[in-house]
Amino acid sequence: MIPLTPAEIAGIVSGRVHDIPDPEPTVTGPVVKDSREVRPGALFVAFAGARVDGHDYAARAVADGAAAVLAARPVGVPAIVVDDVEAALGALARHVVRRLGTTVVALTGSAGKTSTKDLIAQLLRRLGPTVFTPGSLNNEIGLPLTALSAEEGTRHLVLEMGARGIGHIRYLTGLTPPRIGVVLNVGSAHIGEFGGREQIALAKGELVESLPPADEGGVAVLNADDPLVRAMRARTEARVLLFGEAEEADIRAENVRLTPKGQPAFTLHTPTGCSDVTMRLYGEHHVSNALAAAAVAHELGMPAEGIATALSEAGTLSRWRMEVTERSDGVTVVNDAYNANPESVRAALRALAAMGKGRRTWAVLGEMAELGEESLAEHDAVGRMAVRLNVSKLVAVGGREARWIDMGAKNEGSWGEESVHVSDAQAAIDLLRDDLRPGDVVLVKASRSAGLEKVALALVEGRGIPAEGRGEVAGR
């Protein structure tokens, strides 16, 4: 955050100041919406939620050091009062990003956004100070809060952009106009809300439409392996940089393989040369994510060898996304319980199969939310895929959708007790406590609403196997 007085902020967001002392304080950041995160010089943003009203915490925020509050009404402490707090937050972010002049890299896609954003951030930090979206704070509130954490000297701002409908990404790009836009894929996430893959493609393509033309430095980084993404080149005046395994890709992977541990390895080809990559992440799906990150780093001046080194050293920055814990008793827990859609579940199952060669594998799966009319078919298909990949044990957790996963596995044939349906996370923990053995590999994956991280955390803490088989956690 660049230093601003409440009066200056009021002018930027069309607000009015209330209860400002003399001398006027200066907001130096951070900008926060949780009063527990207030630091001296902060701007506390008071949102009125369904259960909690931030205005009730305004006085506490100022007492803890906030220089002012951005609010919808006077709160008895220094405040900038506006008609619409969310719109004002966005206007402030737009102003600060324009003032800083930092390179904005925005990315979107149906799957892999957060993992790819983390990879891009780890590469670009080698080129200069980089601010990036924490976790998945990719909406109309999280994105401007991230942008406002940038400071003088920030060289790169990496922003994940989510969408639940047409116009959402267009709005976000209006707050923080990107110079580089990355579209990863068009899949089935939120297909029930969008109404079809073509509508998803229409929404995701708003990112490339927002880019400046090529002669002003705009670059669209597109997945050459996804026809709906590749077709977006017709929707932008920016220069197009393709990534993928296709021959026409500018940033390409060849000789793609998995190590015995299930970690992807490949030869990276860029216009500046070739270099070998062996990643610390798990699953072949990370190859595409890595290529997208490599394309951004290449555009910003990193040579092929440097990109390969950075990709080989990159880890996981966000929780519960293929987060692998090796227990000292030999149990491997793969916590991928933050979110799920058909594409990411299939990728996770393939990773499980690769990691578990010669070992007993478990897939603990829950609901994939917001699939609309496709829900039955997609959950059934997940169960069938687990059988085809020879997963040893399938535990479907939850209600109707979980029953469909279990039914799909059993209808695929040759499976009896290998697949079981349980009602909730605790029932899954109880089952694993009785049946899990040292040396097993367990994948836990579902949409966030299913709460299956409880299962993974119980396993990591040693509550998923009998007492005589428990060991200490070896590493996370």
N, C-alpha and C positions, 0 to 999 in steps of 0.2 A: 504494500500500500504506500503510495506517495503521500507525504504529509499534507493535510488539508484542514482548514478550520471548519467548524460547523457552518459558518456563514457561506464559505466557499462550496461546501457540499450542498447546502440548501439551494444555491444558485444552479448547480449542476442538475439537481433532481427536481427542480421546480417546487421546493418545499419552503417552509418558514421555520425560523428558529424560535425556541421557547426556553426560558430559564437559563440562558447562557450567562455565565459569570463574566466579570471584568477582572483580569484580562481573559480574553477568549482562549479556551484550550485548543490544542492541536491534535487531530486524529492522526496517529502514526501507524495504526494497525495493531493486531489483526482485526478483520471484520468477521464477527461471529454471530450466530443465532442461538447459541447455547450459553447461558450466563456462566456456566461452570468453566468455559474456555476463555473468559475475559482476562486480559492482561493490561497493564498500564498503557494508556494511549489507545485502547481498542474502541471500535465502533460496534455497539451492540444493536443488532437488528431484531426488532420485536415483532414477531409473527403471531397472529391470533389463530391458533390451531383448534381442532375439534375438541381436544381435551385440555390443552395447556395454552394459556395466553401469555406470550412473552412480555406484554406490557406489565404484567404483575411482577416481573423480575427486574424491571428497569432500575429501580432504586438500588437493588442489591448489586447490579452490574456496575453502576457508577461508584458505589462504595468500594467495589473491588478494583477500581482503577479505570473503568471505561471513560473516555473523554466525552462521549455523547451517545445518544440513543437515536436510532432511526425508527420512527414510530408513526402510527396512524392517528394518534391523539396525544395531547399533552400528558406527561407522566410525572410532573413535579420535579424533574431533574433535567440537566441539559439535554435538549432533544432537537432533532430536525423532524418536523411533522409534515407528512405527505398524505396525499389521498390514497395512494396505492403503494404499499411497502415493497411488494415484489417488483413492480415496475421501476420504482426508485432505485432498488438494488441493482437492477439491470442497467439503468442509465449511468449509475456511478461506475460500474465495471467497464462500460463502453468508453467512458471518459478516461479512466485510468489506463486502460490498454492503449488507447490512442496516444496518450501523453508519453507512455513508456517507449513506444515504438518497437516492442519486442516482436520476434517472429512467432506468430501463432500457428500451431499445428493442430488441426482438428481431425478426429477420426470417428467413424461410425460403422455399424455393421450389425448383423443379427446375432453373431456369436464371436467371441474372442476379443471384444473391445477392450476390456480391462487388462487382460494379459498382454495384448499388443501395446496398449498405452504404457504399461510398465516397462516393456522392452524398449520402446522409443525413448522414454525418459532416461533409462540407464545408458543408452547409447549417447544421447545428446548431452548428458551431464559431462561427458568426456570432452565436449566441445566448448562448454561454458555453463554459467549458472542457469538452471532449468527448474521451472515450476510445473507441476503436473497434477492432474485430478487425483485426489486421494480416494482409494476404493472405487466405488461406482457413483460418485456424486456428479451425475451427468445431466441433471435436469435444470429447469429454469431458476432454481435456487442454488443448487450445488455448483453449477458452472460459474456464475458470477462470483460466488464466494471464493472459488479457486482462483479466478482471474485477479481478484483483489488481494491475493497473497503475494502477487508479483511485486517486485521492488525495483528501484533504480539499479541498473546493472543486470537485471534478469534478461538473459539472451534468448531463451526459448520458453514458450508457454504451450504445454501439451494438454489438450482438452478433449476428453471423451464426450461425445454427444449422443444421447439416447432419444428415442422417439416412440410415442404411442399413438401417433396419428399424423396426418398430413399437416404441414405447417410448423411442426414442433422444431425441427432442425433449422428451418428458415428463421425462426425466432431466435434461436441460440446463436446462429451465425451473425445475426444483426447485433447481438450484444458484444461478441468478440470476433470480428471479421478475420477469418484465417487467410494466410498466404498459401499454406499447404493443406490440402484436404485428402484424407485417406478413407476409402470405402473398402471394407474387408470382404463382405459377402452379403447375399440376400437369402435368408433362410426362413424358418417357420416361427421364430420367436414373435409372440404377440399377434400371430396370424388371425386369431379370433377377433381381435380389436381392429386390425387393418382390413380384413375381408379378403385377403389373397396376397400372393407373392408379388404380383404386379403392383399392388398398392404399396407394399413394403418398399419395393424398388423405387417407386415414385417419391416416397418420403425420404429414403436414404440419399437419393440423388439430389435433394435440395442442397446438400453440402457442396457438391461440385459446381452447382449453379451459382453459389455465393462467391466463388473464387475470383480474384482479379484476372484479367486476361494475361496471356503469356508474356506480352511485352511489358507488363507491370510486375512480373515475377510470380504469377499464379501457377501452381503445380497441382494437378490432380493425380493422386497415387491410386491406381485401380488394380483390382485382382483380375489378371488375365485368365484365370481358371474358372471364373464364374461368369457365365454369359450375360446375366442381368447386370452385373457390375461393369463388365467390359463395354456394354452398350451405352454406359453413361458418358463415354467420351464425346458423344454427340450433344450432350447437354451442357458443355462447358467451353469457355473460350481460353481456359488455362492450358498450359502445356501438360500433356499426359505422360505419365511414367507408369509402365505396367510391371507388375510383379507376379511371380508364380512359377509353375513348372513348365508352362507352355513355351514353345520355341520362340514365339514373338515377344516374350517377356524381357524387359530391359534389365530387371533384377531377377535372377533365375536360380533355382536349385537343381542340381543334378546329383545322381548317385545317392538318392535319399534312402536312408535305412535307419533301423533302430538298434541301439546297443543292447547287450544282454539285460541291462537294467530297464530298458524301455525308453531310453533317452534318444532323441532324434540327432542324427548326424547327416551331413550333406556337404557338397561342394558349392560354395557361393560364387556366382558369376555376376559381376557388375561391369559397367563400361570402363572402370579403372583397373580391372583385373579379377583374379580368382583367388579364393582361399578356402580352406577347410574349416567347418564348424562342427563342434560336438557340444550340444546344449546340456545344461544342468536340469532343464525342465523335462517333464514326462509326457510322452504322447506325440505321435506323428503330426497331429493337427497344429503343433507349435511351429512347424516348418513354414506354413503360410504366414503365421503371425510374425515370425522372424524376418521373412522376406519383406513384409510391409514395413517393419521397423528399419530394415536395411535400406530400403528405398528412400525413406526420409533422411537417414543419416548420410546417404550418398548425395542427395540433393543439397545438403548443408555442408558438404565438403569433406566428409570422412572417407579415407581410402578403403579399398576392399579388405586389406589385411587388418586394419583397425576395426572395421565393422565385425569381421569374423572373430577377432579376439574378444570384443565386447559382448557379442552374442554368446560366445562360449562361457563367459564368466557371469552372465546375467542370471539372476535368481527371481524368486517370486516376491513381489512387494505387497500384494493384496491378499488378505486372509481367505481361506477356504476355497481356493481355486487350484485344484490339483496339488494341494499341500500334502507333501509326503513325509510321514514320520516312520522311521525305522526303530522299532522297539528292540531292546536288548535280548528279548526272548525270541526274536526272529519274526514277529508279526509286523507286517507293513500296512499302515493305515493311509489311505488316500482320501483326504477330505476335500471333496469338490462340491460341497453342499450349499454354496452361496446362491447358485442359480442353475437352471436347466432348461434346455429346449431340445427338440429331436436331434439337431446336428451336434450339439455339445455332448449329449448323452451317448450318441454313437461313437464320438471321438474318445470319450472317457472309457467306454467299454473296450474299444480296440487297444487303448493304452493299458488297461487292466490285463487283457489277454497277453500283451507283450511282456509286461512286468512279471506275470505269474507263470511263465513257462517253467514246468517242472515243479510247480507248487500248487496248492489248493487255492482257488480264487473265489471271492465272494463279491456279489454286486448287491448292495443295499440301495434300492431305488424307490423314490417317491414321485409324487405328482409333478408333471410339467404343466405349468399353469398357462392360461390364456391361449389355448389352441382352438377354441371354438368348435366348429363342426368336425375338425380334423382330430379331435382329442382321442376318440376311441381308436381310430386306425393307428395313430402315432404311438399310443401307449402299448397297444397290441404288438406293434412292430418292434418296440424296444425289447419286450419279453422274448420275441422270436430271435432277435439278434443275439441276445445273451446265450441262447442255446447254440446258435450257429458258431459262436466264438468259443464254445466249450467252457464257458464259465462254470465252475464247479457247483456253486450254490447261488441262488437268487432269492433275495428277501424283498418282497414288494410291500411297502409301508404306506398305510393310509386307507382312504375310502374307495370310491368307485374306480378312480383312475388306477390305483394300485391293483385292484382286482383285475383290471384289464391287462396290466403288465403280466400278472401271474397267469391269467388265462392264455395270453399269447404264448408264453413259454411252454405251457402244458399242451397247447394245441399244435405246437411245432413238432411234437412227437419225441418219444424216447425219454421224456422227463417225467418223473413222478415226484418223489420227495425232494428232488433237487431244487424245486421252486416252492416257496411258501408265501402266503399272504398273512401279514399281521396288521393290527389296527393302528398302532402308533409307535413313536420312537422308543418308549419304554419297553414295549413288547419286543421290539427288535433287539434292544440291549439285553433283555432277559434271554432271548433265544441265542444270541451270540455268546453270552456268558456260559451257556451250557455246551455249545457246539464248536466254538472256535478253538483252533489248535495252534501252538507255536509254529511259525513258518508260513502261516496263511497270509494272503494278500487280500485286503478288504477295501473296496471302493464304496464311498458313500456319496450319493448324488441325488438332488431333487431341486425343485424351485424353492426359493427362500421361504415361501409361505409354509412349506412342509415342516420346517424346523428340524431337519435331519442332522444338522451340525451337532445336536445333542448326542447322537449315536457316535459320531466320529470322535467327539471330545471325550466321551466315556471310554472309548477304546484307547485313545492316547493316554488317558489317565490310569489305564490298567483295570477298568471296571468291566471289560468285555470278555475276560477269560477267567477260568477258575483260579482260585487263590494260589494253588500249588504251581500254576504255570506262569504267574505274573513275573514281570521283570521291570526294571526301571526304563524310562524313556531314554533311548540312546542319542536321539538328535531330532531337531525339528527343522 
